[in-house]
Amino acid sequence: MVKNSLYKGIKEVLESANVCHRCILRFFGVKEYTSYISKADIEKTIEELVNLEAEGLNQKESVEDNSSDDYPQPKRFLSNPCAACLGILQGTCDEMVPKLDDEVTKSGHKFKDFVLQVAQPVVVDLRDRLFLFYLKQKLGESFCIDENIPSVKDICKWVIGSQYGNLTNTGFTPSSDFQILISSTYPDTVKECFVLFKNCIEAFPNSRKSRATAEDIYTKKAVLNAMEALSSKIDKLYTLPPSPPDKCCTFHEIKCTHSPLYLGGRYNKYSRELSQTPWLVDGERKMESSVNELITDVVQKRILADKIIFSASGREDVDVKMLGDGRPFVLELLNPRRLEWSDEEIKAIEEEINKSSDLIAVKNLQVISKLDTLLLKEGEELKRKNYTALCLVERTLSPEDVKKLESLKDLKLNQKTPIRVLHRRTLATREKLLHSMQAKIISDHLLQLKLETQAGTYVKEFVHGDFGRTRPSLGTLLNTNADILELDVENIHLEWPPKPKS
């Protein structure tokens, strides 16, 4: 706040420069948001502050002295948009409320509270600084104010947020999961900022980028740095006070965004011809569908969102089944139209997924938190997985082979990146543990193995050896050639997701 004796002087200086009353309150340093909401609030606050001296406060600092003939005569009405806020606070923000309500309704979002964000052209910050220079010039050293006055953006959020909250009976809170972004534009931004650019190009580092836009170059930080560097000659570079614009700053976009909604669950895959995610080669599909699509297509119909990101705890190959309790997965729904879903609604979505295809099944689908999603990757390399593998061996199998395999515990495998995944994974040698094996002879040359391994073990390569890239392998352990016919994932040891509420 400024000295009591300066309120009348500031008011007269700014009124003569075509500055609106909301902006006059800003330059008073008033930070109580209720003072800005209605015209009556604005006028009442200005009147109270200007009349402080008349009530006997600060009698030694005469307001009469500060409103001498040196001050321009105030104008009663603004004939142009406000020279400080470019018209944003004159009525544009009040008129924005019904438009905002219409756009939010069209977006389909359901919410209990909201947070408002305002993007304003940087020229508004430029003009604020120019008016601070001007006030110091007119009022002299007696004008002492914190330069961090409430910004046009702040007031805009207070006014629109308060009015929209009252209109919709919702809370206006900074911690809300529902964000409303209002963007504004001003046609002469570059023209007004170019003076700084021309005289202090070093303050605009982004100008050196080949594809930099005006928004990239004229950032708030760059403009204020340039003004600081040029402070000694600002009054020679710009007309003070800044002249009233002949165009208004206008709101041109409203964007509504919910924080992501997360769903966790497990899936089974019963097909040997289904990839986990869409399989594309040179833009051409290799599979009709995928686990990802069979799940997300149903979810998208029931929970409208801009995009759904599917992720899982590992992946099985196309020809591998995922049995047992299933593979843990997460769906991240970006900008969902609703955040709150009952257990019954989520259960209905799960049932619809399971009815839509016999290739997969989903279980324990539920809403989870963002923090929960970290558990999916936590200890990724330490998890254990169980497999069943049907193997073909060259020589005739014997009971001694079974005994030998079952006696091996925590067998260390050295696996070079398999040839089949070299195109997408870094070449490296990884040490993995094969914790235990149970073997069953199906016929002379067929062997069923039940394996418990460290997560990340390449089981197919353990069986056939991958041309010696995995050592030891089933073939080297049995001193024969071996290959794998079928592989099933039986279990992934991870408590996921949090147990459904009973």
N, C-alpha and C positions, 0 to 999 in steps of 0.2 A: 504494500500500500504506500501511497505517497503522503507527503506532509499535508495536514488538513487545509492549510492556507493555499494549496496549489490546485485544489479540485476545480474551483471556478475558472482559474486560468487555463487549465488543461481543457476543460469543457469548451471555453470560448475559442481557443486555438484550433481545436479539432473540428468544432462545428463549422468554423470559417473555411476549413479545408475539405468540407464535404465528407465528413466521417459520421457514420451512423451511431446511435446511442448505445448499441451493444458493444461496439468497438471502443467507445468512450469509456464504458465501464471496464473494458479490458485494460486500457491504458491507465485507468485509476489503480489497477492492480487487484481488482476485486476477484476473489477466488471462490466465493460462495455460489454454487451453481444455481440455487433458487433465485438469485437476483437477476438471472438472464432469461427465465422461462417465458414470462408474458410481458406485454408492453407495460402493463401497470407495475409489475415488479421492477422493470428497468427504470421507469420514470421515478418511482418511489425511492429507489436506491440512489440515483443521481441527485435527486432533490435533498435527501437526507445528508449526503456527503457534502454537497455544496453549501448547505445551510449550517454546517457544524460550527462555523465561526460565529454566525449570528446567534447561536445558542450559548455563546460565551466561551467556546473552546479556542485555545491558541489565539488569544486576543492580541498578542504582541506581533503576530504575523498577519498583517491585514490582507484580507482577500481583495480589498479595494485596490491595494498597491499592485497586486498581481494582475488585475484586470484593467490596467491603465490603457492609455490611447495607443500604446505600442502593439496591443493585441488587435488582430483583425476583428471586425464586427461579425458576430455569429449569424449564420443563416438559419432561418426557421425550418425550411424544407429542403430535402436533398433533391436536386434536379437531375442528378446522375447517380449511377451506382456508387456505393460507398467507396471512397478512395483507399481504404485500408483493407476491407474484406472482399472487395470487388462484387458486393451485392449479396454474398452468401448469407450474412446474418441479418440483412435488412428485412427479409421476408421469405427468401428462397428456401431457407431451412424449415420455416413453418409450413410453407406450401408443400414441402417434401413429404410430410407425414402421410397424407392420404395416398400419394403415389407409392410410398414405401409399403403401406398396408396392402395395396393392390398387387404389387410385385411379389411380396412374401406369400400372399394367398395363392397366386399363380404357381409359385414354386412347389407348393404341396408340402412344405415342411410343417411338422407338428413340434411344438416347443412350449416349455413352461417359463423360460427366461431367455435372455439374449444379451449379447455384447455387440456394441456398435463400433465399427471402424470407419474412419473417414480418410480418404486419400484426396489431398488438395494440391493444386499446382504450386510449385516452389515460389512463384512470384508473390504469393501471399506472405511468405516468410520474408522475402526481400522488402516488400512494402512495410511490414511491421518494423523492420530495422530502420528504414528510411524515416518513418514517423518518430521513432525514438530519437534519432539524430535531430530531427526538426524540433521536437519538444525541448531538447536540451539547448538548442540554438535560441529558441524563443524565450524560454524561462530561465536560462542561465544555470549557474551552479546550484541554485536552490532546487532544481528539478533532480531528484534523486530517487530512482526506482529500480527495482530488480528487473533486469532485462528479460527474465523468464516470466513474462506476463502470460496470462492464459492465452493460448493460441486460438485462432479461428477454428481449428480442428476440434479443440477442447469444447468450445462453446457450442459448436454444431452438434457434437455428440451429446452434450448435456440437454440441449433444447429438443432435438429430435428424439433422443432416447427417452426422456421424461414423458414427452407427449405420446410417443408410440406405446410406451409401457402402460400409460393410462388408457389409451384407446383399446388395447388388446388384453388388458388386465393381466399382464405378464411382468416379470421382474427384469429390471435393467441392471445386469451385474457383470463385472469384468471376468468372472470365473466361469461364465456360461459355456456350454458345449455348442451353442448355436451362434454363429457369427454372421453379422450382416455388414457387408462392405459397401459403402457408398463412395463412388469416385466422381470427382468433378474436374472440369477442364476450363481453360481460359485461352482464347485464341492468340493473345499477344505475349504469352509467357517467354518464348524465345527472344522476341524483340526487346523486352525489358531486361532480360538477363544477359543479353549479348554484350551490353556495355561492360559488365564485369569480366566476361570472357575475353574481350578485346584488350582490356587493360591488365588482366592478371591470369593469363592462360595457364600458368603453372598450378593454379588452384583447381583446375579441371582435368585431372589425369585421365579420365575415361575418354576424353576427346581423341586420345591417341589410338583408341581401338578402331579397327577398320569398319566395323558394322555398328558402331555406337549410335543409338537414337538420341533425340533431344532429351528424353527422360533419363537416359544413361549418363549424359554429360552434365545436365543441370540438376544435380542432386542438391538436397538441402545442405548437406555438409560442404559441398563445393562452393555453393553460393555464399554461405556464411563465412567460410574461410577467405573467400575473395573480398568480402566486405570488411573483414578484420584487417586484411593486408592493405586495403585501400582507404581505411577509415579517415586518414588525414585529408583526403581530397574528394570524399563522397559528395560534398555539396557542389563540387565543380563538375562531377560526372552526371549527377541527377538533379532535376528540378526539385527543390524543397519548398513547400510540401509536394509530395507526389500528386500529379494532376488526376482529377477524377476520370475514370475510364468511361468510354462511350459504349462499352460492352460489358455484360455481366459474366461472372463466373457461373457456369451451369453444371448441374448434376447430370451425368450422362450414362451412368451404369449402376445397377444395384445387383449385388451378388450374394446369395445366401449359401451358407456352408455349415453343415453339421460336422462335428468331430467324428472320426471313424467309429463304426460299430464293429465289434469283434465277436465272431462265433467260433467256438471250438468243438471238436468232436473226433470221432474215429470212423474210418471207412474200411470196408472189405472190398476186395476186387476178385471176382470169380471167373474172369476171362483171361485167356492167354493171348488175346488179340486186342488189347486195350492199353493205351499209354496213360501215364498219370496226367500229363499236360498235353495240349495240342501238339501233334508231331508234324512239323512242316519242314520240307526240304526244298530250297529255292522257291519258296512261296507256295508250294504244292502240298496239299494235305496227304499224309500217308495212312491216316486212320480216320474213320468216319467221326469218331468222337473221342472223348477222354474222360478220366475220372473227374478232373477239374470241371469240364463242361457239364457233365451229367449232374453234378452237385450245384454248380453256380447258376445254371439256367433256371432251375426251379426256385432257388433263393431269390434271384433277380426279379422273378415274377411276383413274389410275395413281399419282398422288402426292396422297394425301389431305391436304387443307389446309382451314382454316376459310374462307378466301376467296382468290381469285386476282385481282390487279389487273393489267390489261393496259394498257400504254402503248407508243407508237410514235413514231418520228421523223417527225412530221407525219401528215397523213391525206389520202387521196384521196377524191374525191366518190363517191357511190354508183355513178354511171354511168362511172366512170373505172377502167381496168384498171391493175394494178400488175405490170409485167413485169420483164425483166432479172434482176438479182441479188436483187430483192425489197426490201421496206421493212424497215429495222431495227426490232425490237420487243423489249420486255422483259416478262416475267411476274414479278410479285412474289407469292410464295406465302406467305400469312400463317399462322403456326403450322402448318407442315408436320409430319407425324408422323415423317418421316425427313429428315435433312439431307444425308446422303452417298449419292450416286448415281453409278454407274459410267458411263463413256462409252457402253458397250454398252446399258445400260438407257435412257439418254436417246435414243440412236439408235432404239431400239425404239419409244419414244413418238413420235418424229418420223415414223417410218414409219406408225404407226397413224393419226396425224393425216392424212397424205397419202392413205391408203387410205379414210378416212372420207368424203371429199368431193372432187369434181372442180372445185369452185369456187375452191379455194385450194391452195397448196402451201407447205410450210415447209422451210427448209434451215438447216444449220449450227446446229441447236439444241444448246445446251450450258449447263452450270452456270457462272455468272459471279459475281463478287463485287459487293457493294453499291457499292464504289468504281467498278467498271466501268460501272455504270448512269449515272454522271455524264457519261460520254462521249457519251451519247445526246443530251443537251441542250447539251453544250459546243459553242460556235461555231455554234449553231442558225441564225443569220442569215447566216453566211458560207459555209455548205455550198452546193454546186452540185447541180442536178438536171437531168436530161434528159427531154424529153417528145417525143412524136410527136402532132401534131394534124392532123386532117382538117378543112379549112376550106372553106366555101362563100362565094364572092364574087359580087357582083351583075354586074359587067362581065366581059368576056372577058379572060382572062389572057394575058400575053405573056412571052417570054424576058427582056425588059427588067425586068419585075416581079421575076423570080427574081434577076437580077443586083443589083437595088437592095436587095432584102432580105438577100442573102448578103454584101453589102458592109458592112452595119451590124455594128459590134462594140461591146460594152459599152454598149448603148443604155440610157439612163436612162429609166425609166418612173415617172411619178407616178400612184399608184393610191389613190383614195379607197376606204375600206372598201366592198366590193361590196354592192349592195342585198340580194343573196341571203343574206348573213351578218350584216347589220346587227343582227338580233335577238340575236346572241350575241357580237358584237365591237364594241369602242369605235369610234365615228366618228373617223377620222383619215386623213391623207394620208401614204402611205408611199412612199419612194423605193426602187425595186428595179432591179437590173441584168439586162438581157437580154444575155448574153455573146455569143451567136452564133446564127445561123439558117442552116439548109439548106432550100431550097425545091425542090419537085418538082411540076410541073403534071400532074395526073391527067386532067383534061378541061378544057374551056373555062372552067368555073366552079368546078372542084374543085382545091384546092391542098393538098399535104401539106407540113407544116412540121416540121422536127426542130430543137428548141430546147434550148439550154443556158442555164439561168437561175439567178439567186440564189435560195436557198431562201426560200419565203414569197411568191414571185411568183404572182399570180392569172393563170394562163395563159388561161383562158376569157375573162376580162375584157380581156386584151390583144388577143384576136382580135376580139371584138364591140364593145369600147369601153365597155360598161356605161353607155350613155346619156351618154357624154362624161366619165365619172368616171375612166377610165384614159386617159392621154395620154402619148406617142402610142399609137395602137392599130394593128392591122393595117389596119383600114379607113382611118384617116387617112394611113397611109404609102402606101397604094395609091390613095388618093382614090376610094374606093368604099365600099359597105356590105359587111360581112363577118360571118359567123357560124361557129360551131364545131359540127361534127357528131359527132366522136369525139375522145377524148383518152386517151392512154396515158402512164403514167409509165414511162420506160425505165431510169432509173438514178438512184440517190441516192449521191452521193460521200461515203461514210463507211466507214472501216475498222471493220466491225462484223459479228458479235462477234469477240473474239479468235479467231485461227485455231484450228480443232479440232486436238487432238493427233493426230499421225500414228501 
